[in-house]
Amino acid sequence: MYEDVLLPFDGSDGAAAALHHAAEIAHWADATIHLLFVADTTRESVTVVETEVVDALVQEGEDVLEDAAETLRTLGADYDTDVVQGNPAPTIVEYAERYDHDVIVMPTHGRTGISRYLLGSVTEKVVRLASVPVLSARMQPDEQLVFPYDNILIPTDGSPSAAHAAEYGVSLAAALDATVHVVSVVETRSLGVDVRSTVSDREREQAATEAVEAVASAAATQGVTDTVSHIEHGTPLAKILETIDSADIDAVVMGTTGKRGTERILLGSVTEKTVRAAPIPVITVRDGENAN
């Protein structure tokens, strides 16, 4: 499933933890890790100075990657390294697409100060822009990411994007012999007793049930023997986080866009909020029809 794993790396504690997680994935998949340092030449402080400063940024990147490479050598992982200049988020996306990488691994917090290029907003931009799946992890102090994943959560709203992400998540679960948990959230509203509101509630409940059943059926087709369905009522993000906790989820797989208009349950902004808030890896998958 994975042959080439792209790991943008800046030497921060979060990036170091992501390095170990990427190494575990690479060992399992017999994949190569491609370490990438982006020398951020878009900062105002860089663009107004002589080229020696840019050269210093590149040298910094080479030093940072050498430390990471030493760790990968110790772990016995296959790797290569590269330092490029540019605007971090689009550069990472373009690099992954140019070299046909299978997944981008990024933490959601990085170093602080003017040299920070990864994380927070940059990771979220990569999630929004990348046609390549992105595995992002909110690194917690004194916590270690779990791999292989035993329980994978797939949120769905029945949209094409959610279905596309679900297909990816089911394939990953099948490869890992993991349990698939499927959740669809019916957003609760204060609608009164209007008959049309009652019908709308029923329709949303039915749509959520059908969305979950579709993923469960796809999982069975791919040989996933353990599937757990969750129909929840409330706020999507809150219910996703509650399910992560109650079902001991190891990773989430979800799309980056969802239903349009007022009936959109998941994704888009909910995905970004999940990337920020989830204490486990979130793998975001962009619908191929919406990729540029």
Buried (B, 14 or more C-beta within 10 A) or exposed (E): BBEBBBBBBBBBEBBBBBBBBBBBBBBBBEBBBBBBBBBBBBBEEBEEEEEEBBEEBBEBBBEBBEEBBEBBEEBEBBBEBBBBBBBBBBBBBBBBBEEEBBBBBBBBBBBEEEBBBBBEEBBBBBBBBBBBBBBBBBBEEEEEBBBBBBBBBBBBBBBBBBBBBBBBBBBBBBBBEBBBBBBBBBBEEEEEEEEEEEEBBEEBBEBBBEBBBBBBEBBEEEEBEEBBBBBBEEBBBEBBBBBBEEBEBBBBBBBBBBBEEEBBBBBBEBBBBBBBBBBBBBBBBBBEEEEE
